């Protein structure tokens, strides 16, 4: 029972983190196209500074997965 409680706590924590990250992503994705462009990233100096590092595939846009590594 203790292990089940611990596992459920971890799942709830991860869901909360993903919901927060999703809300933050939407804040930067100004045009709502599902990615953050380099020009959209310029609205936040920390994101602009980390943009090229976060853009793992080098396509000039941040997906939600790439954005999840942002530490702003």
Secondary structure by P-SEA (a helix, b strand, c coil): caaaaaaaaaaaaaaaaaaaaaaaaaaaccccccccccccccccaaaaaacccccccccccccccccccccc
